[in-house]
Amino acid sequence: MDRLLIIDGHAYAYRAFHAIRDLRSPGGQPTNAIYGFVKMLAKMRAAIGPSHLIVVWDGGLSAERTALLPEYKAQRPGMPDDLKPQLDGIVSHLQAAGVASFCREGVEADDYIACLARRASEAGMAVVIASSDKDFMQLVSARVGLLNPNDKSGTVWTDGQVRAKTGVAPSQIVDWLSLMGDTVDNIPGVAGVGPKTAAELLKQFGSVTALYERLGEVKSEKLRAAVRGAADVVRRNGELVRLHDDLPCEFSPGALVEKPADAGRLRELYQRWGFKGMLAALEESVRERQAVLI
């Protein structure tokens, strides 16, 4: 079966930036995020063995979500100055390595990834989404798995891992997040409702809709009052956290097949960045390919 690996670009760029400190090129430019990203990419490719691959980047906040909640993601600090110039370097590496990369202004990476995952799974492909963003748990299915870098086991999450982590099924993740909110995205939830309480409510009622239809069955008066008072917030949250897999997204499997790397361009980049180990590995790879041809 064809396997599509979709990588959350910004998530891994930030992860690489914070994992490696103060790595610079011979010219003094920061290269820690580039180096870390290239290493992480190689590790994921080796572990997953994708036949198709794409890195998706954020193109800005969704206008629909900010209209619903102006404070949506507003608390997030700006991108570190030393990271900004490295994003172009990462994209240059992807181009030279023959890996597809996508960014569209005004489109959040999460939504585009959701659309690609749906289109690919409908085409009969297996899909692995590489990200630590808990929103992606709502996409997990028989054909869509999640590679969470915070899970050191390297396991591709399926229904079982999502249930073990949250207490709910992938199909209930939107309702789970709607009840408890998401501090990472600056989305407030029901006062006093955290992950465990949200999971218990969904275990009892199955969904947010059923919860409000049978609100009188909530035993705790305090909890019942809090849920009742936050009805509009919970319903709004559902619109905020549900990923838009129906937006227009170009899905051409042929464009996502890994292309032959441009060894000359990679050599130039590695030399500029001072990546001696990667340069040596590249030269060895080129020699091996030449030997095979001879």
N, C-alpha and C positions, 0 to 999 in steps of 0.2 A: 504494500500500500504506500502511495506517495505520502510524504510527511512534510508539512509546512511548519517551519519555526518562525514565529513572529516575535521580534524583540522590541520591548519598550525602550526606545532610544535614550530619552532624557533620564529615565530611571537608572539605567546602567552607566550613563556618563557621570551622573552625580555620585553614584556608588563608587566608581573608579576614582573620581576626584578626591573623595574623602578617604579612600582606602590607602592611597599612595600619596605621600607628602613631599612636596618640593623637589620634583624631578624636572630637570630643565634640559633644553637642547644645548648644543655647543654655542649657539648664539644667545642663550639666556632666556629663551621663551619657555613658558610652562608646558610640560608634556605629560604630566602625571595622569590626567584623565585619558589622553590618547593611549598611552602605554597600557593602562589598566583595562580600557575598553577592548583593545586588540587582544589582550590575554584572555579576558572573559569570553569574547566571541569565539576564540579558538577552543576554549574549554567546552562551551555549549555545543559547538558543531561536532566535537569529538563524542560528546555524551549522547546527543540526540540523533546524530546522523541524518540530518534533513535532506530531502531531495529538492526542497524549495525553501527559500529564506528571504526575509525582508526585515529591515529595521525601520520602525515608524517613529516619527518625531512630532512633538506638540507644535501645533500652529497657532496657539493662543487659546483663550477661554471661549467656551460656547456662548454665543449671544443669548440663546434660549435660557441657559442656566443662570447667567448673570441677571437676566430680566426677572427671573423667578426669585433670585436671592442675590442682591447686589454685593453682599459680603462673601459670596462664594469664592473660596481660595484666596481671599483678600489678605489674609494674615501671613501668607508665605513670603519669606524674604526674597529679595532680588537675587539673581544668579551671581555667584562670586565672579569678580573681575577676571581672575585667572582661568576660569572655566570657559567664559564666553568665546574667546578666540580659539579654543581647542575643539569646539563643535565642528567648525569647518574642517579642521584637520581630521577628525574622525570620519566625516563624510568623504573626504578625499581618499582616506584609506579604504573605505567601503567600495568606492568606485574602482580603485585600482585592484581590489581583491575580487571584483566581480559580484558584489553583493548588492541587491536592490535596496534603495533607501527612499523614504517618502515623507513629505511634509507639505501640508496645505494650510494657508492662512485661515484662521478662524475655526479650524477643525482640531478638536482635542484628540490626542493620540489614542485614548481609550476607545473613542467611538469608531475611529477608522479601523482599529484592531478588531473590534467587535464585528464590524461589517465584513472584514476579510475572513475572520474565523467562520462566520455563518456561510459565506459564499464558498469557502474551501470545503467545509464539512458537507455542504449540500452537493458538492461535486465529487464526494466520495473520498476526500483526503482526510488523513489524521492531522490534527493541529495541536501544536504546543505553543503556548503563550509564555514568554519569559518576562516576568515582572513580579515585584513584591506588592503591587497594588491589590488590596483586598476586593476592589470592585470587580476584578476579573473572575472571582469565584462564581459569580452569577452565570458565567458562560460555560462552566465545566459541564461536560456531557459525555456520552459514550465516545464521541469523536474528538472532543476538545479537552486537552489537559493543561495544567498550569505548572510551570517550572518556577518555583519561588526561591530566589537566591538566599533568603533567610533560612531555608531548610537545608542544612549542611549535608543531609543524606543524598541530595541530588535527585530525589524521587519526583517524578512527574505526578502532580496531584490529580486525583480523580474524585469521584463522589465520596469515597471513604475518607480521604484526607480533609476534604471540606467539612464534612460532618464532624470529624474529630476536632477540628480547629474551632468551629463555630457552634456546633450543636444543632445545625439546621442543614437542609438539603440545598444544593446549588440553586434550585428553583425558588427557594425562600430567602436568598441572600438580599434581594432588593427590599423585601419587607423587614428583614433583620436590621439592615442599615437604616431604613426609614424610621424605625422605632428608637434606635439608640443614637442615631446621628453619626457624624464622622468628623472628629476634630481635625484630622489631616486636611479635609476640604472645607473646614469652617462651617459645617452643617450641624446646627443644633438639633437634638432629638427630644424625646419625652424626658422631662425632669425625673431623675432617679432611676431611669431605665438604662442599664448597661448591657453588655453582651450576654450575660447569663440570663437576666430577666427577659430580655427580648427573645432569646431562644426558648425559654420556658413558655412564654405566651404563644409563640408559634407552634410549639409542640402541642399545646392544648387546643388551639383554635385553627391552626393550619395556615392562616393567612391574615393579613391586616383587614381585609374586607370582612372575613368571618368574625374577627375580633370585635369590630365595631357593631356588627349585627347582633352579637351575643355579649355585649359589654357587661351586662348585669351578672354574668357568670364569673367575672373576675372577683376572686374572694377578698382581696385586700381593698378596703375602701379608699385608702390613700392612693394606691396604684390605679384603681378604677377612675378616680377623679383626675389623676394626672393624664391618663390616656385620653379620657373624654375631652379635657381642656386643650389637648394638643392635636386634635383631629385634623385641623387644617395644616398644621406643621408636618404631620406624618404623611398626609397625602401629597403635599408639596415635595417632601423629601423623596418620595417614590419617583417623581419626575426628575429630580436632580441626580439620583444615583443610578437610575436605569440607563444602561448604555444604549446608544442609538445605532443599532446594527442595520437600520434601514436607510442610512444616508447613502448618497451615490458614492460608490467606491469602485475603482477600476480593478477588475479581477481577471488577470490573464496569467494562467499558470506558467506559460512559457517565459514571461517576463520575470518570474520569481525563481527560475532555475539558476543555480549558481553558475556564473560564466567563468571562463578561464581567467586566471589572474594576469595582470599586466606586470610582469616581473621587473621590467625597466622602471616603471613608475613607482612600484613598491621600493625598489632599490634607492631611488631618488629620495623618497619620503623617509626611509629608515636612516639614510645618511644625514639628511637635514635634521632629524630629531635626535640623532645620536643613539639609536637603538641597535647596538652592536650585536647583541645576541640574536635578534630577529634578522639582522642583515646576514649573519653567518648561516642561520638556518635557511634563509632564502637562497643563498649561493649554493648551499649543499643540495637543496631541492632542484635547482636549475641543473646542476651537474648530473644528478641522478636521472632527470628526464632526458638529458642529452645522451647519457649512456644507453638508455633504453632505445632511443631512436637510432643510435649507431648499431 
